[in-house]
Each structure stands twice: as C-alpha cells, then as structure tokens.
Amino acid sequence: MYELIVIGVSAGGMQALSKLLPAFPDDYKIPVAIVQHIGANDNDYLPTYYSKICQLPVSWARPAMPIAEGHIYFAPPGYHLLVENDRTFNLSVDDRVNHSRPSIDVLFDSAADVFHEKLVGVILTGASIDGSEGLRNIKNHNGLTLVQDPDEAEVETMPQAAIEAAGVDKTFSLEELKLLLMRLPNE
C-alpha cells in the first residue's frame, strides 16, 4: 500500500490542482504533499483557497509536523519541503534548486529516501525542469511515477522533462490521474 503521494506543479498549477484535489474524498487515507512554485510573499493563499474546495484538510507543512493520513500539505513559500526519516516534515532555506524554493526535486528526493516503493510521485504542468530528477529518484526507489500528458498540460515543459529524465511508461490526462489516485488506497 502506498503511504505518501508527492505532487510537483508550476505554471498552470492552480487550474490543474483545482481539478485534481477536490476529487479526494473525505475518507481518503494517503497523505498528499505538494510543491507548487509560488512567490515568497504568497502568505496563506494556497491552504485558504484549497480548504474551500477540498474535502480533506489542507495546510502548510511545518517543521516536525507528523505526516498524517487524509491530509493535504503544501510547501510554504520561500522554503524547501523535506521528509525526515521519522516521517515528519522539515523546512529549509538552502539555495534554490532549479531556480526554485520550494523545489520539487528536494521534496521528491527526501520522500523517496524515506518511503521507497510506498511513494507515488506526480508531475503536472509547469515551465521548468524542476521535479524531473526527483521523479527519477522515486522510480529508482521502485515508487510509482505519474506524469500529466504534456499535450494536455497548460505548460508542457515540466511534464516533458520528467518523461525524459525518469522514462515513465505512460502519461495521463488529469481525469485519468484522478481516477488512478482514487484507486490507490485499495491496492
């Protein structure tokens, strides 16, 4: 059974996540951690907005916060989000990775090191290569790697880079991703 879903998204992300996240039912057990490339001064916009449209609780991830079932966490603006060995979150202000802080690669790499084959990595629309190396790391740890179809993405750069780096076998429309993610707790 999968124990964590990590999602990386950038340009076009609000629209993609607004279609995907409300589909998670209130009894969904697998926690979700998301890096959305945002500005350092975006305050509480993401958790406030998604709390209004999602059935699961939504919040910023905080240092030493345990990763709880049935919760959606966002990397706060200006911080890298990491998963620690004790399955809590940590934050870092280390240098930008792929011009980003938070960086998708940082979250994906740290989560892969902890959750191995029990991790699901998802790359959605975006205008950078961030997340491609992290998705490859998830695949190397035998986790499940999913990528939005670049032809459907608002910006194809990030999904295409992830496909090229990780060698995923199939891409998915947002509708297909939604259906697949809903089935995961039963597998």
N, CA, C and O atoms as a DFTB+ gen file, in Angstrom:
748 C
 N C O
     1  1       0.837      -1.192       0.000
     2  2       0.000       0.000       0.000
     3  2       0.877       1.248       0.000
     4  3       1.912       1.298       0.664
     5  1       0.452       2.231      -0.740
     6  2       1.191       3.486      -0.806
     7  2       0.942       4.301       0.458
     8  3      -0.156       4.294       1.015
     9  1       1.995       5.012       0.902
    10  2       1.921       5.747       2.163
    11  2       2.050       7.252       2.002
    12  3       1.798       7.988       2.956
    13  1       2.436       7.735       0.821
    14  2       2.529       9.170       0.588
    15  2       2.463       9.432      -0.910
    16  3       3.034       8.693      -1.713
    17  1       1.756      10.500      -1.269
    18  2       1.729      11.000      -2.643
    19  2       2.406      12.365      -2.621
    20  3       2.053      13.225      -1.814
    21  1       3.382      12.563      -3.510
    22  2       4.024      13.869      -3.652
    23  2       3.702      14.397      -5.045
    24  3       3.787      13.670      -6.035
    25  1       3.333      15.665      -5.104
    26  2       2.940      16.283      -6.365
    27  2       3.794      17.525      -6.588
    28  3       3.979      18.337      -5.681
    29  1       4.307      17.662      -7.798
    30  2       5.047      18.848      -8.190
    31  2       4.344      19.544      -9.331
    32  3       3.944      18.907     -10.305
    33  1       4.192      20.867      -9.210
    34  2       3.450      21.637     -10.198
    35  2       3.962      23.068     -10.212
    36  3       4.415      23.595      -9.196
    37  1       3.880      23.683     -11.378
    38  2       4.344      25.066     -11.510
    39  2       3.332      25.840     -12.341
    40  3       2.153      25.877     -11.991
    41  1       3.766      26.456     -13.431
    42  2       2.875      27.281     -14.254
    43  2       1.649      26.478     -14.692
    44  3       1.772      25.372     -15.217
    45  1       0.478      27.046     -14.471
    46  2      -0.776      26.360     -14.773
    47  2      -1.267      25.488     -13.642
    48  3      -2.286      24.809     -13.770
    49  1      -0.547      25.502     -12.531
    50  2      -0.832      24.597     -11.427
    51  2      -2.143      24.825     -10.713
    52  3      -2.793      23.866     -10.296
    53  1      -2.543      26.074     -10.562
    54  2      -3.804      26.338      -9.852
    55  2      -4.966      25.654     -10.556
    56  3      -5.817      25.043      -9.910
    57  1      -5.000      25.757     -11.867
    58  2      -6.090      25.132     -12.625
    59  2      -6.018      23.616     -12.518
    60  3      -7.042      22.966     -12.307
    61  1      -4.826      23.040     -12.660
    62  2      -4.676      21.582     -12.588
    63  2      -5.040      21.061     -11.200
    64  3      -5.795      20.096     -11.078
    65  1      -4.511      21.693     -10.158
    66  2      -4.811      21.238      -8.801
    67  2      -6.279      21.453      -8.437
    68  3      -6.843      20.683      -7.659
    69  1      -6.893      22.484      -8.987
    70  2      -8.320      22.740      -8.711
    71  2      -9.210      21.674      -9.318
    72  3     -10.346      21.495      -8.879
    73  1      -8.718      20.972     -10.308
    74  2      -9.465      19.847     -10.884
    75  2      -9.162      18.553     -10.137
    76  3     -10.031      17.693      -9.990
    77  1      -7.925      18.422      -9.666
    78  2      -7.473      17.161      -9.074
    79  2      -7.800      17.029      -7.586
    80  3      -8.369      16.018      -7.173
    81  1      -7.456      18.016      -6.785
    82  2      -7.551      17.881      -5.329
    83  2      -8.979      17.731      -4.791
    84  3      -9.173      16.969      -3.844
    85  1      -9.984      18.413      -5.341
    86  2     -11.336      18.227      -4.814
    87  2     -11.881      16.806      -5.007
    88  3     -12.873      16.438      -4.376
    89  1     -11.253      16.014      -5.859
    90  2     -11.707      14.639      -6.087
    91  2     -11.384      13.703      -4.923
    92  3     -12.007      12.651      -4.785
    93  1     -10.416      14.078      -4.085
    94  2     -10.065      13.214      -2.950
    95  2     -11.217      13.230      -1.948
    96  3     -11.560      14.292      -1.429
    97  1     -11.826      12.065      -1.662
    98  2     -12.945      12.034      -0.719
    99  2     -12.475      12.242       0.719
   100  3     -11.290      12.097       1.020
   101  1     -13.410      12.580       1.599
   102  2     -13.051      12.891       2.982
   103  2     -12.507      11.693       3.759
   104  3     -11.955      11.866       4.846
   105  1     -12.655      10.479       3.220
   106  2     -12.109       9.298       3.889
   107  2     -10.843       8.767       3.200
   108  3     -10.422       7.640       3.458
   109  1     -10.246       9.573       2.332
   110  2      -9.024       9.181       1.633
   111  2      -7.887       9.112       2.640
   112  3      -7.675      10.063       3.393
   113  1      -7.163       8.019       2.670
   114  2      -6.172       7.792       3.730
   115  2      -4.760       8.267       3.393
   116  3      -4.024       8.665       4.296
   117  1      -4.362       8.239       2.125
   118  2      -2.970       8.539       1.792
   119  2      -2.735      10.050       1.869
   120  3      -3.445      10.813       1.213
   121  1      -1.756      10.493       2.655
   122  2      -1.451      11.931       2.694
   123  2      -0.842      12.399       1.381
   124  3      -0.240      11.619       0.643
   125  1      -1.010      13.693       1.106
   126  2      -0.527      14.301      -0.125
   127  2       0.331      15.508       0.243
   128  3      -0.106      16.375       1.000
   129  1       1.552      15.565      -0.294
   130  2       2.440      16.714      -0.082
   131  2       2.717      17.344      -1.444
   132  3       3.054      16.651      -2.403
   133  1       2.571      18.662      -1.516
   134  2       2.635      19.354      -2.799
   135  2       3.648      20.489      -2.764
   136  3       3.699      21.274      -1.817
   137  1       4.451      20.553      -3.819
   138  2       5.243      21.745      -4.093
   139  2       4.615      22.417      -5.303
   140  3       4.613      21.878      -6.409
   141  1       4.084      23.602      -5.061
   142  2       3.576      24.486      -6.120
   143  2       4.533      25.665      -6.150
   144  3       4.695      26.351      -5.140
   145  1       5.160      25.910      -7.270
   146  2       6.052      27.066      -7.360
   147  2       5.229      28.332      -7.155
   148  3       4.327      28.642      -7.935
   149  1       5.561      29.061      -6.082
   150  2       4.848      30.285      -5.724
   151  2       5.849      31.331      -5.265
   152  3       7.002      31.017      -4.972
   153  1       5.406      32.557      -5.208
   154  2       6.262      33.637      -4.732
   155  2       6.443      33.571      -3.225
   156  3       5.602      33.021      -2.514
   157  1       7.534      34.129      -2.744
   158  2       7.864      34.075      -1.320
   159  2       6.881      34.848      -0.446
   160  3       6.880      34.659       0.770
   161  1       6.055      35.701      -1.016
   162  2       5.123      36.515      -0.223
   163  2       3.664      36.107      -0.423
   164  3       2.769      36.937      -0.259
   165  1       3.413      34.864      -0.770
   166  2       2.046      34.437      -1.066
   167  2       1.215      34.106       0.171
   168  3       0.087      33.630       0.041
   169  1       1.738      34.345       1.342
   170  2       1.015      34.201       2.616
   171  2       0.229      32.899       2.692
   172  3       0.782      31.828       2.444
   173  1      -1.059      32.979       3.032
   174  2      -1.855      31.760       3.239
   175  2      -2.778      31.440       2.075
   176  3      -3.769      30.732       2.251
   177  1      -2.471      31.947       0.894
   178  2      -3.396      31.797      -0.214
   179  2      -3.708      30.336      -0.547
   180  3      -4.880      29.965      -0.628
   181  1      -2.682      29.498      -0.742
   182  2      -2.931      28.121      -1.175
   183  2      -3.783      27.332      -0.183
   184  3      -4.805      26.777      -0.586
   185  1      -3.403      27.258       1.114
   186  2      -4.254      26.481       2.016
   187  2      -5.653      27.073       2.177
   188  3      -6.627      26.333       2.315
   189  1      -5.756      28.391       2.159
   190  2      -7.073      29.019       2.296
   191  2      -7.956      28.675       1.105
   192  3      -9.108      28.274       1.274
   193  1      -7.416      28.833      -0.095
   194  2      -8.185      28.544      -1.309
   195  2      -8.588      27.069      -1.371
   196  3      -9.763      26.758      -1.566
   197  1      -7.621      26.159      -1.206
   198  2      -7.928      24.739      -1.363
   199  2      -8.769      24.190      -0.222
   200  3      -9.498      23.218      -0.419
   201  1      -8.692      24.779       0.960
   202  2      -9.578      24.348       2.059
   203  2     -11.036      24.566       1.706
   204  3     -11.907      23.830       2.170
   205  1     -11.306      25.568       0.892
   206  2     -12.688      25.874       0.500
   207  2     -13.243      24.896      -0.523
   208  3     -14.457      24.704      -0.596
   209  1     -12.364      24.266      -1.324
   210  2     -12.867      23.395      -2.391
   211  2     -12.544      21.917      -2.185
   212  3     -13.002      21.075      -2.957
   213  1     -11.761      21.589      -1.153
   214  2     -11.355      20.199      -0.914
   215  2     -12.106      19.603       0.267
   216  3     -12.500      20.304       1.199
   217  1     -12.292      18.288       0.203
   218  2     -12.911      17.572       1.306
   219  2     -11.904      17.225       2.405
   220  3     -12.276      17.080       3.570
   221  1     -10.639      17.094       2.034
   222  2      -9.588      16.797       3.009
   223  2      -9.063      18.091       3.618
   224  3      -9.122      19.139       2.975
   225  1      -8.549      18.038       4.854
   226  2      -7.922      19.229       5.433
   227  2      -6.669      19.609       4.649
   228  3      -5.939      18.745       4.164
   229  1      -6.434      20.912       4.533
   230  2      -5.312      21.448       3.762
   231  2      -4.541      22.432       4.646
   232  3      -5.141      23.273       5.315
   233  1      -3.204      22.322       4.646
   234  2      -2.397      23.261       5.436
   235  2      -0.994      23.360       4.859
   236  3      -0.589      22.558       4.018
   237  1      -0.255      24.376       5.337
   238  2       1.178      24.415       5.065
   239  2       1.820      23.289       5.859
   240  3       1.352      22.962       6.950
   241  1       2.866      22.698       5.342
   242  2       3.680      21.763       6.117
   243  2       4.550      22.585       7.062
   244  3       5.013      23.666       6.698
   245  1       4.772      22.083       8.264
   246  2       5.573      22.778       9.277
   247  2       6.672      21.851       9.787
   248  3       6.524      20.630       9.720
   249  1       7.774      22.410      10.296
   250  2       8.846      21.574      10.838
   251  2       8.336      20.679      11.961
   252  3       7.551      21.108      12.807
   253  1       8.788      19.443      11.955
   254  2       8.464      18.420      12.957
   255  2       6.999      17.992      12.912
   256  3       6.561      17.250      13.791
   257  1       6.234      18.431      11.927
   258  2       4.835      18.037      11.786
   259  2       4.774      16.600      11.277
   260  3       5.340      16.295      10.228
   261  1       4.088      15.707      12.012
   262  2       3.929      14.340      11.516
   263  2       3.079      14.331      10.242
   264  3       2.145      15.119      10.099
   265  1       3.415      13.443       9.339
   266  2       2.654      13.292       8.100
   267  2       1.440      12.427       8.426
   268  3       1.565      11.224       8.655
   269  1       0.270      13.052       8.443
   270  2      -0.962      12.377       8.879
   271  2      -1.775      11.889       7.693
   272  3      -1.788      12.518       6.634
   273  1      -2.447      10.775       7.876
   274  2      -3.357      10.258       6.852
   275  2      -4.433      11.286       6.533
   276  3      -4.842      12.073       7.387
   277  1      -4.876      11.258       5.288
   278  2      -6.019      12.061       4.905
   279  2      -5.812      13.554       5.030
   280  3      -6.719      14.271       5.454
   281  1      -4.637      14.034       4.671
   282  2      -4.332      15.454       4.790
   283  2      -3.558      15.894       3.550
   284  3      -2.771      15.125       2.998
   285  1      -3.784      17.125       3.119
   286  2      -3.041      17.717       2.012
   287  2      -2.134      18.799       2.576
   288  3      -2.591      19.709       3.268
   289  1      -0.843      18.695       2.274
   290  2       0.154      19.644       2.765
   291  2       0.792      20.377       1.587
   292  3       1.083      19.773       0.554
   293  1       1.006      21.670       1.748
   294  2       1.739      22.446       0.759
   295  2       3.060      22.902       1.350
   296  3       3.154      23.195       2.542
   297  1       4.097      22.961       0.492
   298  2       5.361      23.577       0.895
   299  2       5.109      25.067       1.045
   300  3       4.573      25.693       0.130
   301  1       5.488      25.659       2.190
   302  2       5.275      27.097       2.358
   303  2       6.168      27.916       1.428
   304  3       7.234      27.454       1.022
   305  1       5.733      29.130       1.091
   306  2       6.534      29.963       0.201
   307  2       7.905      30.267       0.792
   308  3       8.033      30.577       1.976
   309  1       8.934      30.173      -0.062
   310  2      10.285      30.519       0.350
   311  2      11.046      29.436       1.082
   312  3      12.167      29.669       1.534
   313  1      10.451      28.232       1.210
   314  2      11.101      27.130       1.938
   315  2      11.078      25.850       1.111
   316  3      10.086      25.538       0.453
   317  1      12.176      25.121       1.155
   318  2      12.168      23.756       0.629
   319  2      11.430      22.881       1.644
   320  3      11.568      23.068       2.853
   321  1      10.656      21.935       1.145
   322  2       9.954      20.976       1.995
   323  2      10.672      19.635       1.907
   324  3      10.920      19.115       0.819
   325  1      11.001      19.086       3.076
   326  2      11.698      17.799       3.138
   327  2      10.926      16.826       4.021
   328  3      10.197      17.233       4.926
   329  1      11.097      15.540       3.746
   330  2      10.555      14.476       4.579
   331  2      11.718      13.878       5.366
   332  3      12.743      13.505       4.796
   333  1      11.542      13.793       6.687
   334  2      12.581      13.237       7.557
   335  2      12.350      11.739       7.777
   336  3      11.262      11.227       7.516
   337  1      13.383      11.045       8.260
   338  2      13.297       9.594       8.485
   339  2      12.201       9.199       9.458
   340  3      11.667       8.094       9.367
   341  1      11.849      10.091      10.400
   342  2      10.786       9.770      11.350
   343  2       9.398      10.102      10.800
   344  3       8.410      10.118      11.534
   345  1       9.346      10.368       9.485
   346  2       8.099      10.652       8.768
   347  2       7.409      11.917       9.269
   348  3       6.192      11.979       9.442
   349  1       8.245      12.911       9.488
   350  2       7.765      14.259       9.766
   351  2       8.306      15.157       8.652
   352  3       9.165      14.755       7.867
   353  1       7.785      16.371       8.607
   354  2       8.275      17.346       7.642
   355  2       9.381      18.191       8.258
   356  3       9.478      18.326       9.477
   357  1      10.198      18.747       7.400
   358  2      11.159      19.747       7.795
   359  2      11.199      20.799       6.694
   360  3      10.797      20.534       5.561
   361  1      11.679      21.979       7.023
   362  2      11.793      23.064       6.069
   363  2      13.238      23.529       6.003
   364  3      13.989      23.412       6.972
   365  1      13.611      24.053       4.856
   366  2      14.985      24.509       4.655
   367  2      14.971      25.780       3.817
   368  3      14.118      25.962       2.949
   369  1      15.934      26.654       4.097
   370  2      16.140      27.833       3.259
   371  2      17.454      27.698       2.486
   372  3      18.073      28.697       2.119
   373  1      17.867      26.469       2.245
   374  2      19.064      26.232       1.426
   375  2      18.886      26.896       0.065
   376  3      17.796      27.345      -0.288
   377  1      19.968      26.947      -0.683
   378  2      19.946      27.577      -2.004
   379  2      18.827      27.023      -2.870
   380  3      18.377      25.891      -2.693
   381  1      18.392      27.844      -3.805
   382  2      17.376      27.431      -4.767
   383  2      17.885      26.240      -5.584
   384  3      19.078      26.128      -5.865
   385  1      16.973      25.369      -5.954
   386  2      17.278      24.243      -6.825
   387  2      16.438      24.435      -8.080
   388  3      15.222      24.609      -7.998
   389  1      17.081      24.405      -9.232
   390  2      16.380      24.701     -10.490
   391  2      15.655      26.040     -10.405
   392  3      14.529      26.179     -10.882
   393  1      16.300      27.007      -9.802
   394  2      15.786      28.375      -9.659
   395  2      14.559      28.453      -8.751
   396  3      13.835      29.447      -8.785
   397  1      14.320      27.437      -7.954
   398  2      13.088      27.403      -7.155
   399  2      13.351      27.103      -5.685
   400  3      14.219      26.304      -5.334
   401  1      12.579      27.765      -4.849
   402  2      12.484      27.440      -3.428
   403  2      11.083      27.837      -3.007
   404  3      10.803      29.020      -2.810
   405  1      10.200      26.859      -2.869
   406  2      10.431      25.422      -2.728
   407  2      10.748      24.746      -4.067
   408  3      10.301      25.175      -5.130
   409  1      11.523      23.690      -3.969
   410  2      11.886      22.889      -5.130
   411  2      11.190      21.532      -5.060
   412  3      11.140      20.888      -4.012
   413  1      10.661      21.126      -6.193
   414  2      10.026      19.810      -6.288
   415  2      11.061      18.714      -6.080
   416  3      10.802      17.739      -5.376
   417  1      12.239      18.869      -6.692
   418  2      13.276      17.844      -6.551
   419  2      13.633      17.590      -5.094
   420  3      13.834      16.438      -4.708
   421  1      13.715      18.623      -4.283
   422  2      14.078      18.465      -2.871
   423  2      13.037      17.603      -2.155
   424  3      13.393      16.670      -1.435
   425  1      11.750      17.913      -2.350
   426  2      10.700      17.096      -1.722
   427  2      10.743      15.663      -2.240
   428  3      10.738      14.719      -1.450
   429  1      10.786      15.492      -3.555
   430  2      10.753      14.150      -4.134
   431  2      11.942      13.312      -3.668
   432  3      11.771      12.145      -3.314
   433  1      13.149      13.893      -3.664
   434  2      14.341      13.142      -3.252
   435  2      14.245      12.699      -1.794
   436  3      14.518      11.541      -1.476
   437  1      13.858      13.616      -0.911
   438  2      13.798      13.260       0.512
   439  2      12.686      12.248       0.774
   440  3      12.857      11.350       1.599
   441  1      11.556      12.376       0.091
   442  2      10.451      11.420       0.275
   443  2      10.825      10.039      -0.256
   444  3      10.465       9.030       0.349
   445  1      11.541       9.981      -1.376
   446  2      11.965       8.693      -1.935
   447  2      12.905       7.972      -0.986
   448  3      12.834       6.750      -0.851
   449  1      13.787       8.719      -0.328
   450  2      14.727       8.109       0.611
   451  2      14.030       7.515       1.832
   452  3      14.567       6.609       2.469
   453  1      12.853       8.009       2.160
   454  2      12.116       7.525       3.335
   455  2      11.070       6.481       2.960
   456  3      10.962       5.451       3.626
   457  1      10.303       6.731       1.909
   458  2       9.143       5.887       1.599
   459  2       9.406       4.825       0.535
   460  3       8.600       3.905       0.402
   461  1      10.468       4.908      -0.208
   462  2      10.856       3.930      -1.232
   463  2       9.678       3.562      -2.137
   464  3       9.088       4.431      -2.779
   465  1       9.336       2.258      -2.186
   466  2       8.288       1.765      -3.086
   467  2       6.877       2.118      -2.621
   468  3       5.907       1.829      -3.322
   469  1       6.754       2.725      -1.472
   470  2       5.435       3.119      -0.951
   471  2       5.111       4.584      -1.262
   472  3       4.211       5.180      -0.670
   473  1       5.870       5.145      -2.206
   474  2       5.718       6.548      -2.578
   475  2       5.165       6.666      -3.995
   476  3       5.524       5.894      -4.885
   477  1       4.293       7.639      -4.183
   478  2       3.768       7.983      -5.502
   479  2       4.242       9.399      -5.834
   480  3       4.009      10.331      -5.064
   481  1       4.901       9.557      -6.969
   482  2       5.338      10.870      -7.425
   483  2       4.542      11.295      -8.642
   484  3       4.371      10.520      -9.584
   485  1       4.049      12.544      -8.623
   486  2       3.215      13.059      -9.708
   487  2       3.785      14.398     -10.181
   488  3       4.010      15.305      -9.379
   489  1       4.012      14.508     -11.478
   490  2       4.435      15.780     -12.083
   491  2       3.296      16.281     -12.967
   492  3       2.784      15.567     -13.829
   493  1       2.919      17.536     -12.720
   494  2       1.871      18.186     -13.506
   495  2       2.482      19.337     -14.308
   496  3       3.704      19.457     -14.392
   497  1       1.669      20.144     -14.870
   498  2       2.042      21.271     -15.714
   499  2       3.107      22.173     -15.079
   500  3       3.145      22.342     -13.861
   501  1       3.964      22.745     -15.918
   502  2       4.967      23.666     -15.401
   503  2       5.974      24.072     -16.458
   504  3       6.136      23.401     -17.477
   505  1       6.650      25.188     -16.195
   506  2       7.562      25.774     -17.175
   507  2       9.022      25.635     -16.779
   508  3       9.843      26.476     -17.145
   509  1       9.362      24.580     -16.033
   510  2      10.765      24.384     -15.664
   511  2      11.076      22.895     -15.730
   512  3      10.224      22.086     -16.096
   513  1      12.307      22.546     -15.370
   514  2      12.685      21.126     -15.321
   515  2      12.640      20.592     -13.896
   516  3      12.951      19.424     -13.661
   517  1      12.251      21.444     -12.936
   518  2      12.209      21.012     -11.532
   519  2      11.281      19.805     -11.411
   520  3      10.195      19.782     -11.990
   521  1      11.718      18.817     -10.661
   522  2      10.945      17.604     -10.441
   523  2      11.394      16.428     -11.278
   524  3      11.110      15.282     -10.929
   525  1      12.088      16.682     -12.376
   526  2      12.466      15.575     -13.261
   527  2      13.472      14.634     -12.599
   528  3      13.331      13.415     -12.694
   529  1      14.481      15.187     -11.932
   530  2      15.467      14.343     -11.246
   531  2      14.847      13.665     -10.027
   532  3      15.143      12.505      -9.742
   533  1      14.000      14.377      -9.321
   534  2      13.320      13.781      -8.173
   535  2      12.411      12.625      -8.578
   536  3      12.335      11.613      -7.881
   537  1      11.723      12.780      -9.706
   538  2      10.864      11.692     -10.187
   539  2      11.707      10.481     -10.571
   540  3      11.314       9.340     -10.331
   541  1      12.869      10.740     -11.168
   542  2      13.764       9.618     -11.489
   543  2      14.205       8.910     -10.205
   544  3      14.301       7.683     -10.177
   545  1      14.472       9.671      -9.152
   546  2      14.868       9.077      -7.873
   547  2      13.727       8.225      -7.303
   548  3      13.968       7.142      -6.770
   549  1      12.499       8.708      -7.413
   550  2      11.348       7.907      -6.950
   551  2      11.279       6.598      -7.733
   552  3      11.075       5.533      -7.150
   553  1      11.446       6.677      -9.040
   554  2      11.421       5.459      -9.872
   555  2      12.555       4.518      -9.478
   556  3      12.356       3.305      -9.413
   557  1      13.748       5.067      -9.213
   558  2      14.882       4.228      -8.804
   559  2      14.653       3.548      -7.456
   560  3      15.270       2.524      -7.162
   561  1      13.762       4.120      -6.631
   562  2      13.390       3.509      -5.351
   563  2      12.139       2.632      -5.501
   564  3      11.538       2.228      -4.506
   565  1      11.758       2.346      -6.733
   566  2      10.598       1.498      -7.050
   567  2       9.264       2.093      -6.655
   568  3       8.290       1.365      -6.465
   569  1       9.209       3.426      -6.527
   570  2       7.937       4.084      -6.299
   571  2       7.165       4.211      -7.606
   572  3       7.700       3.943      -8.681
   573  1       5.932       4.614      -7.506
   574  2       5.064       4.797      -8.664
   575  2       5.254       6.216      -9.192
   576  3       5.152       7.177      -8.430
   577  1       5.529       6.356     -10.495
   578  2       5.756       7.671     -11.093
   579  2       4.670       7.958     -12.127
   580  3       4.437       7.164     -13.038
   581  1       4.011       9.108     -11.971
   582  2       2.908       9.501     -12.834
   583  2       3.173      10.903     -13.376
   584  3       3.641      11.777     -12.647
   585  1       2.877      11.110     -14.639
   586  2       3.123      12.403     -15.273
   587  2       1.908      12.796     -16.102
   588  3       1.341      11.987     -16.836
   589  1       1.525      14.063     -15.962
   590  2       0.451      14.592     -16.791
   591  2       0.881      14.593     -18.253
   592  3       2.025      14.923     -18.566
   593  1      -0.015      14.231     -19.131
   594  2       0.249      14.248     -20.563
   595  2       0.679      15.661     -20.969
   596  3      -0.086      16.608     -20.788
   597  1       1.897      15.819     -21.517
   598  2       2.351      17.151     -21.899
   599  2       1.411      17.853     -22.880
   600  3       1.291      19.077     -22.852
   601  1       0.749      17.091     -23.739
   602  2      -0.176      17.692     -24.701
   603  2      -1.398      18.295     -24.028
   604  3      -2.038      19.185     -24.589
   605  1      -1.732      17.818     -22.825
   606  2      -2.878      18.338     -22.093
   607  2      -2.474      19.449     -21.119
   608  3      -3.289      20.306     -20.777
   609  1      -1.227      19.429     -20.682
   610  2      -0.758      20.390     -19.680
   611  2      -0.830      21.813     -20.216
   612  3      -0.618      22.052     -21.405
   613  1      -1.130      22.751     -19.332
   614  2      -1.139      24.150     -19.738
   615  2       0.245      24.574     -20.234
   616  3       0.369      25.316     -21.208
   617  1       1.290      24.087     -19.541
   618  2       2.674      24.303     -19.973
   619  2       3.353      22.939     -19.957
   620  3       3.413      22.284     -18.916
   621  1       3.859      22.512     -21.100
   622  2       4.349      21.135     -21.264
   623  2       5.772      20.893     -20.781
   624  3       6.180      19.736     -20.675
   625  1       6.541      21.930     -20.486
   626  2       7.972      21.785     -20.209
   627  2       8.255      20.828     -19.062
   628  3       9.082      19.928     -19.202
   629  1       7.591      21.005     -17.943
   630  2       7.881      20.180     -16.767
   631  2       7.485      18.714     -16.981
   632  3       8.290      17.829     -16.691
   633  1       6.276      18.426     -17.477
   634  2       5.970      17.019     -17.750
   635  2       6.932      16.391     -18.762
   636  3       7.347      15.245     -18.592
   637  1       7.283      17.129     -19.802
   638  2       8.187      16.578     -20.817
   639  2       9.562      16.289     -20.222
   640  3      10.150      15.250     -20.521
   641  1      10.084      17.183     -19.389
   642  2      11.385      16.962     -18.746
   643  2      11.340      15.745     -17.829
   644  3      12.300      14.978     -17.758
   645  1      10.227      15.572     -17.131
   646  2      10.084      14.410     -16.242
   647  2      10.053      13.108     -17.027
   648  3      10.653      12.115     -16.615
   649  1       9.361      13.113     -18.148
   650  2       9.309      11.916     -19.000
   651  2      10.704      11.571     -19.489
   652  3      11.110      10.410     -19.449
   653  1      11.435      12.568     -19.949
   654  2      12.781      12.330     -20.472
   655  2      13.745      11.858     -19.382
   656  3      14.595      11.007     -19.646
   657  1      13.633      12.389     -18.173
   658  2      14.560      12.021     -17.092
   659  2      14.206      10.686     -16.452
   660  3      15.089       9.875     -16.175
   661  1      12.919      10.455     -16.217
   662  2      12.511       9.270     -15.463
   663  2      12.102       8.107     -16.356
   664  3      12.030       6.967     -15.897
   665  1      11.835       8.385     -17.623
   666  2      11.449       7.301     -18.516
   667  2      10.120       6.671     -18.164
   668  3       9.981       5.451     -18.250
   669  1       9.145       7.459     -17.771
   670  2       7.840       6.898     -17.417
   671  2       7.233       6.210     -18.626
   672  3       7.472       6.606     -19.767
   673  1       6.444       5.175     -18.364
   674  2       5.883       4.358     -19.428
   675  2       4.626       4.961     -20.046
   676  3       4.329       4.722     -21.216
   677  1       3.899       5.734     -19.269
   678  2       2.625       6.259     -19.747
   679  2       2.370       7.613     -19.105
   680  3       2.714       7.841     -17.945
   681  1       1.768       8.501     -19.869
   682  2       1.325       9.774     -19.317
   683  2      -0.187       9.722     -19.170
   684  3      -0.850       8.862     -19.750
   685  1      -0.725      10.648     -18.390
   686  2      -2.138      10.599     -18.046
   687  2      -2.778      11.975     -18.188
   688  3      -2.148      12.998     -17.919
   689  1      -4.022      11.985     -18.609
   690  2      -4.806      13.209     -18.537
   691  2      -5.130      13.455     -17.067
   692  3      -5.007      12.545     -16.248
   693  1      -5.540      14.666     -16.727
   694  2      -5.931      14.944     -15.335
   695  2      -7.074      14.032     -14.905
   696  3      -7.105      13.570     -13.764
   697  1      -7.999      13.775     -15.799
   698  2      -9.125      12.887     -15.466
   699  2      -8.636      11.476     -15.170
   700  3      -9.106      10.848     -14.222
   701  1      -7.699      10.969     -15.970
   702  2      -7.126       9.643     -15.725
   703  2      -6.333       9.621     -14.421
   704  3      -6.407       8.653     -13.664
   705  1      -5.572      10.688     -14.156
   706  2      -4.822      10.772     -12.902
   707  2      -5.765      10.730     -11.707
   708  3      -5.505      10.039     -10.722
   709  1      -6.855      11.469     -11.803
   710  2      -7.840      11.485     -10.722
   711  2      -8.347      10.071     -10.437
   712  3      -8.371       9.641      -9.283
   713  1      -8.746       9.360     -11.469
   714  2      -9.275       8.009     -11.299
   715  2      -8.226       7.067     -10.722
   716  3      -8.528       6.262      -9.841
   717  1      -7.005       7.163     -11.212
   718  2      -5.924       6.312     -10.709
   719  2      -5.624       6.596      -9.243
   720  3      -5.491       5.666      -8.447
   721  1      -5.517       7.869      -8.881
   722  2      -5.220       8.209      -7.495
   723  2      -6.331       7.779      -6.551
   724  3      -6.062       7.428      -5.402
   725  1      -7.575       7.800      -7.018
   726  2      -8.709       7.377      -6.167
   727  2      -8.653       5.883      -5.890
   728  3      -9.148       5.433      -4.857
   729  1      -8.060       5.103      -6.791
   730  2      -7.970       3.643      -6.622
   731  2      -6.806       3.216      -5.716
   732  3      -6.818       2.103      -5.190
   733  1      -5.816       4.073      -5.531
   734  2      -4.581       3.679      -4.836
   735  2      -4.794       3.152      -3.415
   736  3      -4.137       2.179      -3.046
   737  1      -5.673       3.736      -2.597
   738  2      -5.791       3.206      -1.237
   739  2      -6.285       1.750      -1.193
   740  3      -6.123       1.072      -0.178
   741  1      -6.872       1.282      -2.268
   742  2      -7.403      -0.082      -2.298
   743  2      -6.425      -1.077      -2.908
   744  3      -6.719      -2.268      -2.996
   745  1      -5.265      -0.589      -3.327
   746  2      -4.296      -1.506      -3.964
   747  2      -3.283      -2.012      -2.974
   748  3      -2.400      -2.789      -3.336
